[in-house]
Every structure is written in C-alpha cells, then in structure tokens.
Amino acid sequence: MAKLEVFNLKLKRNRFELSVDRLVIENTEKIAVLGENGSGKTTLLEVISGNLKDYSGNVLIDGSDIEQLKKKTKARMVSFLPQFTDVLFSQTVYELVLLGRYPHSSGYFTEQDKKKTLEVLEEFGLLDIKDVGYFELSGGQKRRVMIARTVNQDAALSIFDEPFANLDIKHSLSILNRMSLTKKTIIASIHDVNLAVAFFDRIIILKNGSIIFLGKPLDLNTEVLHEAFGVDFKSCSDRFVFA
C-alpha cells in the first residue's frame, strides 16, 4: 500500500515558492508530472520523497508523516530516482543494482536479494553487462542501471525525476509499459505530453510552483497546455501536437 497525501505544503527558495494546498494520490495510481523548466517539478518530487525538509505542511505516506519515519522504513516505502545521480566508486552494474536491496537487508545481502537482482537485470536488458563497470557505460545504459536499482528497492511508492533522460524510444517505451502494469504507486516527471496521456492515470501540471492542472488525460486540453508551456497546441485524435 502507498497512498500519498500532501496538505498545506509551502517551500520558499529565493524568489521561488512551491505551494500545494492539497494533493492525494491513491494506492497504485500512476501520476505524470509536467511543466516547463523551473516550474517546481523537481522540488515537489524531492519534498514528497523525503529528500527536502525545509518546508511547511504535511506529507503523509499511508497516514504516516514522512518526516517521522526511520530511514530504513522510509526506504522500504518510498524509492526516489533523482534527475542526476552520482556514483563515487567504480562498481559493476550488478553491484549497483544490488544496492537497491539494502533497505530489506540486515547488513548483508541474502541469496534471495541476489536472485531478485538478477531478475531485475534481465527485465531491464542489463544481464549481459552485469559485470561491466559503471563508468564504462553509455549515458543511456547508466540511466537504465539507476532505474533498475530504484525498481530493485521494491518500494510501494516509486518517484522518478525525468527517468527517460538519455534513453532511446525503445527503452523508454519498455519502461513505461512496465510502469503501467506494476501494482506499485508511480510518480514521474516527464517532458513528453503524449507519453503522459498514453501511460498515466492522472497528470499534474505545475507552473511557477503551483498546480494548474490535476486530472485524467482525457480532461487535458490545449488551453491548459498553452498556459503551462506558452506555446500553441492542437489536439489530433488522442495526441497533442504543436500548432
């Protein structure tokens, strides 16, 4: 279970302010977060994942305040893939993805952890490079490794900040299909409006730190998109294109 509730959230940074009066995401929902650069997508995701703490308001996971959860408990409930990830030491693909199992471990990895890791590597098409060092990978391969590690964490709520950066269409669609089928709650910031419409249950659109749209893909219209991005769109069947 992973129901997310946000109440009276405010966070100020210089001239930017994130403000969300109320946001409820139900268990197993798939939510896309859209908005132009600087609209507050990353800030919102960092707050609801428990990685930013200088805010007022409440963020609840299944009724528990995320700030009150112990580190390992939170990691079992919420996984977060940031937009940029740093790897400080030379590790293999297998070693990095195995680290996703840490919240479930008692100081060492079990055979079940290792088996689960190999299954995830196979699912993401990484099994044949499992012994390759991370620094030897292409940008797209690195991103897939980090997505696989996040998935291997097996949290009830998974939050992804621009997961498809550096990924080609084939791998992006493969991961989107997986997201749409999982029984987990998924929140992901993306830039492609049509992918959001095709694969997600609801869409959040941010502008200047505020939610200007929260609804189902069928409720999205060209006026909202123009307000959000400042460019003209037109609707063509089930797609939006630039006018």
C-alpha positions as CSV (number, residue, x, y, z in Angstrom):
1,M,0.0,0.0,0.0
2,A,1.2,3.5,-0.8
3,K,-1.3,6.3,-0.5
4,L,0.3,9.8,-0.6
5,E,-1.3,12.8,0.9
6,V,0.1,16.4,0.9
7,F,-1.5,19.2,2.9
8,N,-0.7,22.9,3.0
9,L,2.8,22.4,1.5
10,K,4.9,25.5,1.2
11,L,8.6,25.9,0.4
12,K,10.4,29.1,-0.4
13,R,13.8,29.5,-2.1
14,N,14.9,33.0,-3.0
15,R,12.1,34.2,-5.4
16,F,10.6,30.7,-6.0
17,E,7.8,29.3,-3.9
18,L,6.2,25.9,-4.1
19,S,2.7,25.9,-2.9
20,V,0.3,22.8,-2.8
21,D,-2.8,23.1,-0.7
22,R,-3.9,19.5,-1.1
23,L,-2.8,16.6,-3.2
24,V,-4.0,13.0,-2.8
25,I,-2.5,10.1,-4.8
26,E,-4.2,6.8,-4.3
27,N,-2.5,3.4,-4.0
28,T,-1.3,2.0,-7.3
29,E,-2.0,5.2,-9.2
30,K,0.4,6.3,-12.0
31,I,1.0,10.0,-12.0
32,A,2.9,12.1,-14.6
33,V,4.2,15.5,-13.5
34,L,4.6,18.0,-16.3
35,G,5.7,21.6,-16.5
36,E,8.3,23.8,-18.1
37,N,11.8,24.1,-16.6
38,G,11.8,25.9,-13.2
39,S,8.1,25.2,-12.7
40,G,8.8,23.2,-9.5
41,K,8.7,19.6,-10.7
42,T,11.9,18.5,-9.1
43,T,11.3,20.4,-5.9
44,L,7.9,18.8,-5.5
45,L,9.3,15.3,-6.1
46,E,12.2,15.9,-3.6
47,V,9.7,17.0,-0.9
48,I,7.3,14.1,-1.3
49,S,10.2,11.6,-1.4
50,G,11.5,12.9,1.9
51,N,14.7,14.4,0.4
52,L,13.9,18.0,1.1
53,K,13.0,19.0,4.6
54,D,12.9,22.8,4.7
55,Y,9.1,23.1,4.0
56,S,6.0,23.7,6.0
57,G,2.9,21.4,5.8
58,N,2.5,17.7,5.9
59,V,3.5,14.8,3.6
60,L,1.9,11.5,4.6
61,I,2.6,8.0,3.3
62,D,-0.3,5.7,4.3
63,G,-1.1,8.1,7.1
64,S,2.4,8.3,8.5
65,D,4.3,11.6,8.4
66,I,7.3,11.0,6.1
67,E,9.4,13.1,8.5
68,Q,8.8,10.8,11.3
69,L,9.7,7.6,9.5
70,K,13.0,5.9,10.3
71,K,15.5,5.9,7.4
72,K,15.1,2.2,6.5
73,T,11.4,2.2,7.0
74,K,11.1,5.1,4.6
75,A,13.3,3.4,2.1
76,R,11.1,0.4,2.1
77,M,8.1,2.6,1.5
78,V,9.5,5.2,-0.9
79,S,12.2,5.0,-3.6
80,F,13.4,8.0,-5.5
81,L,15.4,8.4,-8.7
82,P,16.8,11.9,-8.9
83,Q,17.4,13.7,-12.2
84,F,21.1,13.4,-11.7
85,T,22.9,10.6,-9.9
86,D,26.5,10.4,-8.6
87,V,28.5,7.2,-8.4
88,L,31.6,7.9,-6.4
89,F,33.3,4.5,-6.7
90,S,33.9,2.1,-9.5
91,Q,31.2,-0.5,-9.2
92,T,29.8,-3.0,-11.6
93,V,26.2,-2.9,-12.9
94,Y,25.3,-5.9,-10.7
95,E,26.8,-4.3,-7.6
96,L,24.9,-1.0,-8.1
97,V,21.6,-2.7,-8.8
98,L,22.1,-5.0,-5.8
99,L,22.3,-1.9,-3.6
100,G,18.6,-1.4,-4.2
101,R,18.0,-4.3,-1.8
102,Y,19.7,-2.6,1.1
103,P,16.5,-1.4,2.8
104,H,15.4,-5.0,3.0
105,S,18.7,-6.4,4.3
106,S,20.1,-6.9,7.8
107,G,23.6,-5.8,7.0
108,Y,24.3,-8.4,4.3
109,F,22.6,-9.5,1.1
110,T,20.8,-12.8,1.0
111,E,20.6,-15.3,-1.8
112,Q,17.1,-14.0,-2.3
113,D,18.4,-10.5,-2.7
114,K,20.9,-11.7,-5.3
115,K,18.3,-13.7,-7.2
116,K,15.9,-10.7,-7.2
117,T,18.7,-8.5,-8.6
118,L,19.5,-10.9,-11.4
119,E,15.8,-10.9,-12.3
120,V,15.6,-7.2,-12.4
121,L,18.8,-7.0,-14.5
122,E,17.2,-9.4,-17.0
123,E,14.0,-7.5,-17.1
124,F,15.8,-4.3,-18.0
125,G,18.1,-5.9,-20.6
126,L,21.2,-5.4,-18.4
127,L,22.2,-9.0,-17.7
128,D,24.8,-9.2,-20.4
129,I,26.6,-6.2,-19.0
130,K,26.2,-7.0,-15.3
131,D,30.0,-7.3,-14.8
132,V,30.8,-4.1,-16.6
133,G,31.9,-1.1,-14.6
134,Y,29.5,1.8,-14.3
135,F,32.0,4.3,-15.7
136,E,32.3,2.3,-18.9
137,L,28.7,2.6,-19.8
138,S,26.9,5.0,-22.2
139,G,24.6,7.7,-20.8
140,G,21.5,5.6,-21.7
141,Q,22.9,2.5,-20.1
142,K,23.7,4.4,-16.9
143,R,20.2,5.7,-16.7
144,R,18.7,2.2,-17.1
145,V,21.0,0.9,-14.4
146,M,19.8,3.6,-12.0
147,I,16.1,2.9,-12.9
148,A,16.8,-0.8,-12.3
149,R,18.3,-0.1,-8.9
150,T,15.3,2.0,-8.0
151,V,12.9,-0.8,-9.1
152,N,15.0,-3.4,-7.2
153,Q,14.3,-1.4,-4.0
154,D,10.8,-2.7,-4.3
155,A,9.2,0.3,-2.5
156,A,5.4,0.7,-2.5
157,L,5.8,4.2,-3.9
158,S,8.4,4.9,-6.6
159,I,9.2,8.5,-7.6
160,F,11.2,9.2,-10.8
161,D,12.6,12.6,-11.8
162,E,12.9,12.7,-15.6
163,P,13.7,8.9,-15.8
164,F,13.8,8.9,-19.6
165,A,16.7,11.4,-19.9
166,N,19.3,9.9,-22.2
167,L,17.1,6.9,-23.1
168,D,16.1,6.0,-26.7
169,I,12.5,5.4,-27.7
170,K,12.7,1.7,-27.4
171,H,13.9,1.6,-23.8
172,S,11.6,4.5,-22.8
173,L,8.5,2.7,-24.1
174,S,9.6,-0.6,-22.5
175,I,10.0,1.1,-19.1
176,L,6.7,3.0,-19.5
177,N,4.9,-0.3,-20.2
178,R,6.4,-1.8,-17.1
179,M,5.3,1.2,-15.0
180,S,1.8,1.0,-16.3
181,L,1.5,-2.7,-15.4
182,T,3.1,-2.7,-11.9
183,K,0.9,-2.7,-8.8
184,K,3.1,0.0,-7.2
185,T,2.3,3.7,-7.0
186,I,4.3,5.6,-9.5
187,I,5.0,9.3,-9.8
188,A,7.3,10.5,-12.6
189,S,8.2,13.9,-14.1
190,I,8.5,13.8,-17.8
191,H,8.6,16.2,-20.7
192,D,6.5,14.4,-23.3
193,V,2.8,15.3,-23.1
194,N,1.7,12.4,-25.3
195,L,3.6,9.8,-23.2
196,A,1.9,11.2,-20.1
197,V,-1.5,10.9,-21.8
198,A,-0.9,7.4,-23.1
199,F,0.6,5.8,-20.0
200,F,-0.5,7.5,-16.8
201,D,-3.8,7.6,-14.8
202,R,-3.6,11.3,-13.9
203,I,-1.5,14.2,-14.8
204,I,-0.2,17.1,-12.7
205,I,0.9,20.2,-14.4
206,L,2.9,22.8,-12.5
207,K,3.6,26.4,-13.3
208,N,5.5,28.8,-11.1
209,G,5.3,26.4,-8.2
210,S,1.6,25.9,-8.2
211,I,-0.6,23.1,-9.6
212,I,-2.6,24.5,-12.5
213,F,-4.0,21.1,-13.7
214,L,-4.7,17.8,-11.9
215,G,-6.8,15.4,-13.7
216,K,-7.2,12.5,-16.1
217,P,-5.6,12.6,-19.5
218,L,-9.0,12.9,-21.2
219,D,-9.6,16.1,-19.3
220,L,-6.4,17.7,-20.6
221,N,-6.9,20.4,-23.2
222,T,-4.9,22.8,-25.4
223,E,-5.8,25.8,-23.3
224,V,-4.1,24.3,-20.2
225,L,-1.1,23.3,-22.2
226,H,-0.7,26.8,-23.7
227,E,-0.9,28.2,-20.2
228,A,1.7,25.8,-18.9
229,F,4.2,26.0,-21.7
230,G,3.5,29.2,-23.6
231,V,3.2,27.5,-27.0
232,D,0.1,26.6,-29.0
233,F,-1.0,23.0,-29.2
234,K,-3.8,21.3,-31.2
235,S,-5.5,18.1,-30.4
236,C,-5.3,15.3,-33.1
237,S,-7.3,12.3,-32.0
238,D,-5.6,11.1,-28.9
239,R,-2.4,13.2,-29.3
240,F,-1.3,16.8,-28.8
241,V,0.9,18.4,-31.4
242,F,2.4,21.9,-31.7
243,A,0.1,24.2,-33.7
